């Protein structure tokens, strides 16, 4: 009945010329079930108050999100007008015709300058460097770090660290420092450990974790334009990055071989590790005394720079796209135009959404709003992402099959691991006719 009502009133305003009230047009946005979706509903309520257009944010558990979305897409269903989809979906959804091409919208509404450039590149553009856009950056996210401030500022720890490493104990600005600190605090006899990193191999945790080292070491996954991978994912810089990631794992808590965002927050809340990798989206729980008894002693920092000065972080988050089968594309475009305005982005950030707006990110108000916002600001201009091609799931599986046993099981050398991964990826791209 809701979809029938939408069709009947499409294109009509709140009132007829006679003054008779009619039902407002509705929009449905589909997203995964988590706090940012609740914040989006609050924001959408403001849109309804301003325009009379009711916007409903429909959610489903993360485990079902992709399956449910693509089932509706493949049926050419019109249940959803907009969708907040993962960046990795860009290739599959655009090539199959599920997303509306937003290239003209992006250019006409100056999205390239409104949003942090890296977020447009990875949340919106496909193919890479093509100048074609399929979404608007919505929920910015990336990997950052939390740490135990009380451990770092303990006078005895500071003195011992300085004596051993020759510099002051402080939040690391380089991967070398990060590794030193992880080594320093690794004390299994005292059940205290150096660092918590991503290791789970069931989806993208291992990839997201390793990428933080890979990108900051100056390495790349491959050439996103030509799909060349040999000599890139297995380059000397990439090998050095994997060596370092494997070393960090040796300083992790015991049983850390299947860890993702839940466990990495627990490393801080349960007094296990000095430092912990995680998406910024999960940091609010760490500043809440109800969920983190160490909230007052928890600090945050951006992913450190590698040996050559490169500093990047693995991208999380999502963009919002117009579904091509929607009966309300025009109204959906109006919502997007409203969403990208500075005032809307400020409100989005206040509600708890992770804005991608360059102006809001750079503002002192935003940067000082939480203990982790400064690190988030620094990070969102320095993010890179995994492959967004339709076959990304196969690429991800291959990475897990090669990198997981290397990191967690210590199997093979990093060069052997990445040589094998390069061969896997080359074969996958060849199967789909990509590259030369």
One Martini backbone bead per residue (centre of mass of N, CA, C, O) as a GRO file, in nm:
protein
  436
    1UNK     BB    1   0.056   0.063  -0.018
    2UNK     BB    2   0.293   0.259  -0.008
    3UNK     BB    3   0.371   0.241  -0.313
    4UNK     BB    4   0.097   0.330  -0.422
    5UNK     BB    5   0.100   0.607  -0.292
    6UNK     BB    6   0.352   0.710  -0.430
    7UNK     BB    7   0.239   0.692  -0.720
    8UNK     BB    8  -0.013   0.881  -0.685
    9UNK     BB    9   0.175   1.140  -0.562
   10UNK     BB   10   0.362   1.191  -0.774
   11UNK     BB   11   0.451   1.537  -0.804
   12UNK     BB   12   0.314   1.630  -0.555
   13UNK     BB   13   0.221   1.831  -0.315
   14UNK     BB   14   0.075   1.925  -0.022
   15UNK     BB   15  -0.101   2.120  -0.209
   16UNK     BB   16  -0.362   2.234  -0.356
   17UNK     BB   17  -0.496   2.510  -0.490
   18UNK     BB   18  -0.756   2.474  -0.300
   19UNK     BB   19  -0.608   2.360  -0.015
   20UNK     BB   20  -0.598   2.066  -0.027
   21UNK     BB   21  -0.489   1.801   0.134
   22UNK     BB   22  -0.207   1.586   0.075
   23UNK     BB   23  -0.003   1.350   0.027
   24UNK     BB   24   0.312   1.306   0.059
   25UNK     BB   25   0.585   1.228  -0.062
   26UNK     BB   26   0.798   0.944  -0.069
   27UNK     BB   27   1.095   0.808   0.090
   28UNK     BB   28   1.340   0.537   0.056
   29UNK     BB   29   1.599   0.426   0.270
   30UNK     BB   30   1.873   0.201   0.251
   31UNK     BB   31   2.019   0.024   0.537
   32UNK     BB   32   2.192  -0.053   0.791
   33UNK     BB   33   2.197  -0.170   1.126
   34UNK     BB   34   2.270   0.138   1.288
   35UNK     BB   35   2.330   0.436   1.423
   36UNK     BB   36   2.353   0.611   1.159
   37UNK     BB   37   2.061   0.542   1.068
   38UNK     BB   38   1.929   0.698   1.300
   39UNK     BB   39   2.048   0.972   1.229
   40UNK     BB   40   1.919   0.986   0.946
   41UNK     BB   41   1.628   0.993   1.044
   42UNK     BB   42   1.654   1.261   1.190
   43UNK     BB   43   1.731   1.421   0.939
   44UNK     BB   44   1.478   1.342   0.768
   45UNK     BB   45   1.275   1.487   0.953
   46UNK     BB   46   1.372   1.769   0.868
   47UNK     BB   47   1.296   1.743   0.573
   48UNK     BB   48   0.995   1.710   0.623
   49UNK     BB   49   0.954   1.983   0.770
   50UNK     BB   50   1.049   2.152   0.508
   51UNK     BB   51   0.877   1.974   0.260
   52UNK     BB   52   0.673   1.712   0.327
   53UNK     BB   53   0.872   1.478   0.287
   54UNK     BB   54   0.880   1.149   0.347
   55UNK     BB   55   1.142   0.976   0.530
   56UNK     BB   56   1.257   0.637   0.518
   57UNK     BB   57   1.466   0.431   0.719
   58UNK     BB   58   1.563   0.127   0.613
   59UNK     BB   59   1.652  -0.178   0.785
   60UNK     BB   60   1.926  -0.419   0.822
   61UNK     BB   61   2.130  -0.638   0.889
   62UNK     BB   62   2.448  -0.668   0.789
   63UNK     BB   63   2.434  -0.971   0.697
   64UNK     BB   64   2.178  -0.884   0.485
   65UNK     BB   65   2.226  -0.632   0.312
   66UNK     BB   66   2.340  -0.720   0.037
   67UNK     BB   67   2.133  -0.937  -0.034
   68UNK     BB   68   1.877  -0.759  -0.023
   69UNK     BB   69   1.963  -0.543  -0.225
   70UNK     BB   70   2.027  -0.736  -0.478
   71UNK     BB   71   1.752  -0.865  -0.494
   72UNK     BB   72   1.604  -0.603  -0.565
   73UNK     BB   73   1.770  -0.522  -0.807
   74UNK     BB   74   1.733  -0.789  -0.982
   75UNK     BB   75   1.407  -0.725  -0.976
   76UNK     BB   76   1.352  -0.420  -1.024
   77UNK     BB   77   1.284  -0.279  -0.766
   78UNK     BB   78   1.092  -0.001  -0.577
   79UNK     BB   79   1.142   0.007  -0.258
   80UNK     BB   80   1.396   0.190  -0.330
   81UNK     BB   81   1.541   0.512  -0.379
   82UNK     BB   82   1.775   0.477  -0.172
   83UNK     BB   83   2.130   0.396  -0.103
   84UNK     BB   84   2.369   0.287   0.146
   85UNK     BB   85   2.656   0.190   0.001
   86UNK     BB   86   2.922   0.033  -0.055
   87UNK     BB   87   3.203   0.100  -0.232
   88UNK     BB   88   3.230  -0.197  -0.356
   89UNK     BB   89   2.949  -0.168  -0.526
   90UNK     BB   90   2.993   0.018  -0.770
   91UNK     BB   91   3.053  -0.180  -0.998
   92UNK     BB   92   2.809  -0.374  -0.981
   93UNK     BB   93   2.577  -0.153  -0.980
   94UNK     BB   94   2.655   0.008  -1.238
   95UNK     BB   95   2.691  -0.222  -1.455
   96UNK     BB   96   2.382  -0.326  -1.392
   97UNK     BB   97   2.192  -0.055  -1.349
   98UNK     BB   98   2.114   0.030  -1.037
   99UNK     BB   99   2.242   0.308  -1.081
  100UNK     BB  100   2.252   0.640  -1.097
  101UNK     BB  101   2.391   0.878  -1.282
  102UNK     BB  102   2.585   1.153  -1.108
  103UNK     BB  103   2.773   1.335  -1.274
  104UNK     BB  104   2.607   1.595  -1.321
  105UNK     BB  105   2.540   1.648  -1.026
  106UNK     BB  106   2.830   1.680  -0.923
  107UNK     BB  107   2.899   1.924  -1.108
  108UNK     BB  108   2.648   2.118  -1.058
  109UNK     BB  109   2.701   2.088  -0.716
  110UNK     BB  110   3.004   2.084  -0.625
  111UNK     BB  111   3.112   1.814  -0.486
  112UNK     BB  112   3.427   1.820  -0.524
  113UNK     BB  113   3.447   2.071  -0.308
  114UNK     BB  114   3.261   1.989  -0.065
  115UNK     BB  115   3.421   1.730  -0.058
  116UNK     BB  116   3.645   1.524   0.022
  117UNK     BB  117   3.828   1.403  -0.229
  118UNK     BB  118   3.868   1.104  -0.133
  119UNK     BB  119   3.563   1.041  -0.102
  120UNK     BB  120   3.481   1.072  -0.399
  121UNK     BB  121   3.675   0.867  -0.522
  122UNK     BB  122   3.568   0.608  -0.330
  123UNK     BB  123   3.240   0.652  -0.311
  124UNK     BB  124   3.176   0.752  -0.638
  125UNK     BB  125   3.395   0.645  -0.834
  126UNK     BB  126   3.333   0.486  -1.164
  127UNK     BB  127   3.587   0.426  -1.262
  128UNK     BB  128   3.892   0.485  -1.204
  129UNK     BB  129   3.954   0.799  -1.328
  130UNK     BB  130   3.672   0.870  -1.506
  131UNK     BB  131   3.444   1.087  -1.403
  132UNK     BB  132   3.237   0.886  -1.268
  133UNK     BB  133   2.922   0.901  -1.082
  134UNK     BB  134   2.711   0.712  -0.811
  135UNK     BB  135   2.761   0.899  -0.556
  136UNK     BB  136   2.739   1.032  -0.221
  137UNK     BB  137   2.895   1.121   0.036
  138UNK     BB  138   2.818   1.020   0.377
  139UNK     BB  139   2.973   0.789   0.557
  140UNK     BB  140   3.239   0.845   0.711
  141UNK     BB  141   3.533   0.623   0.709
  142UNK     BB  142   3.804   0.482   0.911
  143UNK     BB  143   4.115   0.401   1.019
  144UNK     BB  144   4.220   0.400   1.356
  145UNK     BB  145   4.331   0.495   1.696
  146UNK     BB  146   4.371   0.365   2.016
  147UNK     BB  147   4.469   0.458   2.363
  148UNK     BB  148   4.653   0.446   2.668
  149UNK     BB  149   4.723   0.719   2.846
  150UNK     BB  150   4.817   0.601   3.124
  151UNK     BB  151   5.049   0.433   3.006
  152UNK     BB  152   5.203   0.670   2.856
  153UNK     BB  153   5.217   0.864   3.141
  154UNK     BB  154   5.387   0.687   3.296
  155UNK     BB  155   5.685   0.753   3.436
  156UNK     BB  156   5.813   0.469   3.422
  157UNK     BB  157   5.749   0.414   3.126
  158UNK     BB  158   5.891   0.659   3.006
  159UNK     BB  159   6.173   0.593   3.110
  160UNK     BB  160   6.203   0.308   2.985
  161UNK     BB  161   6.158   0.387   2.692
  162UNK     BB  162   6.387   0.595   2.661
  163UNK     BB  163   6.614   0.394   2.730
  164UNK     BB  164   6.554   0.191   2.489
  165UNK     BB  165   6.479   0.408   2.224
  166UNK     BB  166   6.555   0.737   2.255
  167UNK     BB  167   6.250   0.829   2.302
  168UNK     BB  168   5.947   0.948   2.348
  169UNK     BB  169   5.651   0.867   2.487
  170UNK     BB  170   5.400   0.854   2.227
  171UNK     BB  171   5.206   0.901   1.992
  172UNK     BB  172   5.237   0.780   1.691
  173UNK     BB  173   5.383   0.891   1.359
  174UNK     BB  174   5.498   0.601   1.305
  175UNK     BB  175   5.546   0.269   1.238
  176UNK     BB  176   5.801   0.239   1.407
  177UNK     BB  177   5.678   0.343   1.670
  178UNK     BB  178   5.442   0.149   1.687
  179UNK     BB  179   5.626  -0.103   1.714
  180UNK     BB  180   5.782  -0.023   1.966
  181UNK     BB  181   5.535   0.003   2.154
  182UNK     BB  182   5.431  -0.283   2.120
  183UNK     BB  183   5.684  -0.416   2.232
  184UNK     BB  184   5.700  -0.274   2.512
  185UNK     BB  185   5.391  -0.376   2.606
  186UNK     BB  186   5.480  -0.674   2.584
  187UNK     BB  187   5.329  -0.873   2.867
  188UNK     BB  188   5.221  -1.179   2.921
  189UNK     BB  189   5.268  -1.222   3.231
  190UNK     BB  190   5.068  -0.951   3.277
  191UNK     BB  191   4.843  -0.931   3.059
  192UNK     BB  192   5.004  -0.744   2.851
  193UNK     BB  193   4.972  -0.561   2.541
  194UNK     BB  194   5.050  -0.381   2.251
  195UNK     BB  195   4.833  -0.483   2.013
  196UNK     BB  196   4.538  -0.429   1.806
  197UNK     BB  197   4.428  -0.611   1.522
  198UNK     BB  198   4.330  -0.709   1.220
  199UNK     BB  199   4.230  -1.075   1.126
  200UNK     BB  200   3.983  -1.141   0.997
  201UNK     BB  201   3.855  -1.379   0.717
  202UNK     BB  202   3.532  -1.341   0.641
  203UNK     BB  203   3.601  -1.061   0.502
  204UNK     BB  204   3.763  -0.731   0.543
  205UNK     BB  205   3.961  -0.710   0.786
  206UNK     BB  206   4.240  -0.786   0.675
  207UNK     BB  207   4.245  -0.577   0.451
  208UNK     BB  208   4.201  -0.321   0.628
  209UNK     BB  209   4.453  -0.363   0.797
  210UNK     BB  210   4.684  -0.394   0.585
  211UNK     BB  211   4.637  -0.125   0.429
  212UNK     BB  212   4.763   0.066   0.641
  213UNK     BB  213   5.047  -0.031   0.570
  214UNK     BB  214   5.064  -0.031   0.264
  215UNK     BB  215   5.002   0.274   0.206
  216UNK     BB  216   5.225   0.388   0.414
  217UNK     BB  217   5.461   0.234   0.242
  218UNK     BB  218   5.375   0.297  -0.074
  219UNK     BB  219   5.166   0.103  -0.151
  220UNK     BB  220   4.963  -0.111  -0.369
  221UNK     BB  221   4.722  -0.307  -0.519
  222UNK     BB  222   4.707  -0.138  -0.794
  223UNK     BB  223   4.590  -0.055  -1.109
  224UNK     BB  224   4.276   0.088  -1.148
  225UNK     BB  225   4.289   0.124  -1.472
  226UNK     BB  226   4.456  -0.156  -1.575
  227UNK     BB  227   4.488  -0.404  -1.359
  228UNK     BB  228   4.764  -0.402  -1.252
  229UNK     BB  229   4.967  -0.616  -1.014
  230UNK     BB  230   5.229  -0.694  -1.103
  231UNK     BB  231   5.467  -0.520  -0.904
  232UNK     BB  232   5.268  -0.404  -0.673
  233UNK     BB  233   5.154  -0.604  -0.449
  234UNK     BB  234   5.477  -0.725  -0.478
  235UNK     BB  235   5.642  -0.508  -0.376
  236UNK     BB  236   5.875  -0.394  -0.162
  237UNK     BB  237   5.671  -0.220  -0.002
  238UNK     BB  238   5.462  -0.441   0.045
  239UNK     BB  239   5.646  -0.638   0.190
  240UNK     BB  240   5.720  -0.450   0.426
  241UNK     BB  241   5.430  -0.421   0.529
  242UNK     BB  242   5.380  -0.721   0.594
  243UNK     BB  243   5.608  -0.755   0.789
  244UNK     BB  244   5.491  -0.549   0.995
  245UNK     BB  245   5.215  -0.681   1.044
  246UNK     BB  246   5.332  -0.945   1.153
  247UNK     BB  247   5.478  -0.817   1.392
  248UNK     BB  248   5.233  -0.699   1.535
  249UNK     BB  249   5.095  -0.972   1.590
  250UNK     BB  250   5.317  -1.062   1.804
  251UNK     BB  251   5.177  -0.821   2.008
  252UNK     BB  252   4.923  -0.961   2.058
  253UNK     BB  253   4.687  -1.109   2.186
  254UNK     BB  254   4.563  -1.391   2.260
  255UNK     BB  255   4.353  -1.509   2.017
  256UNK     BB  256   4.388  -1.286   1.751
  257UNK     BB  257   4.288  -1.454   1.469
  258UNK     BB  258   3.956  -1.328   1.490
  259UNK     BB  259   3.962  -0.998   1.447
  260UNK     BB  260   3.768  -0.702   1.509
  261UNK     BB  261   3.583  -0.446   1.629
  262UNK     BB  262   3.502  -0.576   1.897
  263UNK     BB  263   3.783  -0.672   1.999
  264UNK     BB  264   3.934  -0.393   1.971
  265UNK     BB  265   3.768  -0.259   2.195
  266UNK     BB  266   3.828  -0.472   2.420
  267UNK     BB  267   4.131  -0.408   2.447
  268UNK     BB  268   4.056  -0.149   2.611
  269UNK     BB  269   3.824  -0.226   2.818
  270UNK     BB  270   4.016  -0.497   2.919
  271UNK     BB  271   4.330  -0.430   2.945
  272UNK     BB  272   4.520  -0.548   2.697
  273UNK     BB  273   4.602  -0.279   2.526
  274UNK     BB  274   4.771   0.006   2.422
  275UNK     BB  275   4.662  -0.051   2.122
  276UNK     BB  276   4.391   0.018   1.867
  277UNK     BB  277   4.232  -0.088   1.594
  278UNK     BB  278   3.974   0.119   1.420
  279UNK     BB  279   3.690   0.237   1.349
  280UNK     BB  280   3.541   0.536   1.409
  281UNK     BB  281   3.245   0.424   1.448
  282UNK     BB  282   3.359   0.274   1.736
  283UNK     BB  283   3.448   0.517   1.938
  284UNK     BB  284   3.207   0.615   2.112
  285UNK     BB  285   3.230   0.375   2.321
  286UNK     BB  286   3.520   0.483   2.438
  287UNK     BB  287   3.375   0.764   2.572
  288UNK     BB  288   3.190   0.569   2.739
  289UNK     BB  289   3.159   0.469   3.066
  290UNK     BB  290   2.943   0.241   3.018
  291UNK     BB  291   3.151   0.085   2.795
  292UNK     BB  292   3.421   0.235   2.929
  293UNK     BB  293   3.621   0.234   3.210
  294UNK     BB  294   3.862   0.395   3.024
  295UNK     BB  295   3.765   0.668   2.901
  296UNK     BB  296   3.954   0.886   3.045
  297UNK     BB  297   4.218   0.696   2.918
  298UNK     BB  298   4.132   0.757   2.614
  299UNK     BB  299   4.288   0.776   2.302
  300UNK     BB  300   4.378   0.931   1.975
  301UNK     BB  301   4.490   0.833   1.635
  302UNK     BB  302   4.633   0.840   1.343
  303UNK     BB  303   4.758   0.693   1.093
  304UNK     BB  304   5.068   0.640   1.033
  305UNK     BB  305   5.365   0.677   0.893
  306UNK     BB  306   5.591   0.579   0.684
  307UNK     BB  307   5.923   0.563   0.578
  308UNK     BB  308   5.840   0.786   0.332
  309UNK     BB  309   5.573   0.960   0.452
  310UNK     BB  310   5.337   0.802   0.410
  311UNK     BB  311   4.968   0.876   0.469
  312UNK     BB  312   4.726   0.628   0.525
  313UNK     BB  313   4.385   0.488   0.506
  314UNK     BB  314   4.137   0.279   0.547
  315UNK     BB  315   3.829   0.255   0.403
  316UNK     BB  316   3.510   0.330   0.489
  317UNK     BB  317   3.194   0.350   0.449
  318UNK     BB  318   2.947   0.558   0.258
  319UNK     BB  319   2.727   0.600  -0.005
  320UNK     BB  320   2.468   0.772  -0.185
  321UNK     BB  321   2.208   0.632  -0.391
  322UNK     BB  322   2.022   0.605  -0.683
  323UNK     BB  323   1.770   0.412  -0.779
  324UNK     BB  324   1.675   0.317  -1.100
  325UNK     BB  325   1.374   0.194  -0.997
  326UNK     BB  326   1.266   0.443  -0.909
  327UNK     BB  327   0.970   0.663  -0.886
  328UNK     BB  328   1.165   0.913  -0.730
  329UNK     BB  329   1.416   1.064  -0.855
  330UNK     BB  330   1.367   1.367  -0.827
  331UNK     BB  331   1.336   1.367  -0.516
  332UNK     BB  332   1.608   1.236  -0.458
  333UNK     BB  333   1.775   1.472  -0.570
  334UNK     BB  334   1.672   1.679  -0.368
  335UNK     BB  335   1.788   1.542  -0.122
  336UNK     BB  336   2.085   1.556  -0.206
  337UNK     BB  337   2.099   1.864  -0.228
  338UNK     BB  338   2.039   1.902   0.075
  339UNK     BB  339   2.263   1.722   0.203
  340UNK     BB  340   2.524   1.899   0.084
  341UNK     BB  341   2.477   2.117   0.262
  342UNK     BB  342   2.628   2.277   0.514
  343UNK     BB  343   2.398   2.272   0.725
  344UNK     BB  344   2.341   1.971   0.699
  345UNK     BB  345   2.629   1.870   0.769
  346UNK     BB  346   2.633   1.987   1.053
  347UNK     BB  347   2.391   1.824   1.156
  348UNK     BB  348   2.502   1.543   1.095
  349UNK     BB  349   2.740   1.572   1.294
  350UNK     BB  350   2.573   1.631   1.553
  351UNK     BB  351   2.412   1.354   1.548
  352UNK     BB  352   2.677   1.142   1.443
  353UNK     BB  353   2.770   1.178   1.176
  354UNK     BB  354   3.015   1.123   0.917
  355UNK     BB  355   3.141   1.361   0.763
  356UNK     BB  356   3.264   1.484   0.421
  357UNK     BB  357   3.287   1.775   0.467
  358UNK     BB  358   3.531   1.999   0.434
  359UNK     BB  359   3.427   2.238   0.604
  360UNK     BB  360   3.354   2.076   0.859
  361UNK     BB  361   3.620   1.926   0.912
  362UNK     BB  362   3.788   2.210   0.934
  363UNK     BB  363   3.639   2.289   1.176
  364UNK     BB  364   3.674   2.357   1.507
  365UNK     BB  365   3.405   2.244   1.604
  366UNK     BB  366   3.456   1.955   1.502
  367UNK     BB  367   3.754   1.892   1.604
  368UNK     BB  368   3.642   1.946   1.923
  369UNK     BB  369   3.388   1.754   1.987
  370UNK     BB  370   3.595   1.514   2.010
  371UNK     BB  371   3.869   1.306   2.077
  372UNK     BB  372   3.853   1.193   1.750
  373UNK     BB  373   3.809   1.423   1.531
  374UNK     BB  374   4.096   1.502   1.455
  375UNK     BB  375   4.176   1.227   1.337
  376UNK     BB  376   3.949   1.219   1.131
  377UNK     BB  377   4.025   1.468   0.973
  378UNK     BB  378   4.307   1.370   0.886
  379UNK     BB  379   4.205   1.105   0.741
  380UNK     BB  380   3.981   1.201   0.514
  381UNK     BB  381   4.239   1.304   0.325
  382UNK     BB  382   4.381   0.983   0.365
  383UNK     BB  383   4.228   0.775   0.164
  384UNK     BB  384   4.182   0.423   0.083
  385UNK     BB  385   4.081   0.151  -0.135
  386UNK     BB  386   3.939  -0.105  -0.249
  387UNK     BB  387   3.817  -0.278  -0.478
  388UNK     BB  388   3.517  -0.182  -0.701
  389UNK     BB  389   3.465  -0.423  -0.852
  390UNK     BB  390   3.249  -0.679  -0.915
  391UNK     BB  391   3.499  -0.892  -0.821
  392UNK     BB  392   3.580  -0.823  -0.519
  393UNK     BB  393   3.517  -1.089  -0.366
  394UNK     BB  394   3.742  -1.257  -0.502
  395UNK     BB  395   3.976  -1.076  -0.417
  396UNK     BB  396   3.927  -1.104  -0.114
  397UNK     BB  397   3.955  -1.409  -0.089
  398UNK     BB  398   4.246  -1.423  -0.188
  399UNK     BB  399   4.367  -1.252   0.035
  400UNK     BB  400   4.282  -1.430   0.273
  401UNK     BB  401   4.427  -1.695   0.170
  402UNK     BB  402   4.717  -1.553   0.189
  403UNK     BB  403   4.743  -1.352   0.444
  404UNK     BB  404   4.638  -1.500   0.691
  405UNK     BB  405   4.858  -1.731   0.718
  406UNK     BB  406   5.092  -1.528   0.737
  407UNK     BB  407   5.007  -1.373   0.995
  408UNK     BB  408   4.886  -1.606   1.190
  409UNK     BB  409   5.085  -1.862   1.086
  410UNK     BB  410   5.368  -1.789   0.941
  411UNK     BB  411   5.350  -1.835   0.633
  412UNK     BB  412   5.596  -1.768   0.478
  413UNK     BB  413   5.678  -1.514   0.290
  414UNK     BB  414   5.592  -1.209   0.182
  415UNK     BB  415   5.674  -1.254  -0.110
  416UNK     BB  416   5.522  -1.518  -0.156
  417UNK     BB  417   5.242  -1.417  -0.085
  418UNK     BB  418   5.227  -1.177  -0.302
  419UNK     BB  419   5.287  -1.339  -0.552
  420UNK     BB  420   5.034  -1.517  -0.528
  421UNK     BB  421   4.828  -1.287  -0.528
  422UNK     BB  422   4.898  -1.171  -0.803
  423UNK     BB  423   4.819  -1.426  -0.959
  424UNK     BB  424   4.528  -1.437  -0.872
  425UNK     BB  425   4.439  -1.155  -0.974
  426UNK     BB  426   4.519  -1.190  -1.267
  427UNK     BB  427   4.318  -1.423  -1.319
  428UNK     BB  428   4.059  -1.273  -1.248
  429UNK     BB  429   4.083  -1.045  -1.456
  430UNK     BB  430   4.100  -1.229  -1.704
  431UNK     BB  431   3.819  -1.362  -1.672
  432UNK     BB  432   3.689  -1.047  -1.706
  433UNK     BB  433   3.862  -0.876  -1.918
  434UNK     BB  434   4.097  -0.737  -1.760
  435UNK     BB  435   4.325  -0.601  -1.914
  436UNK     BB  436   4.614  -0.724  -2.104
   0.00000   0.00000   0.00000
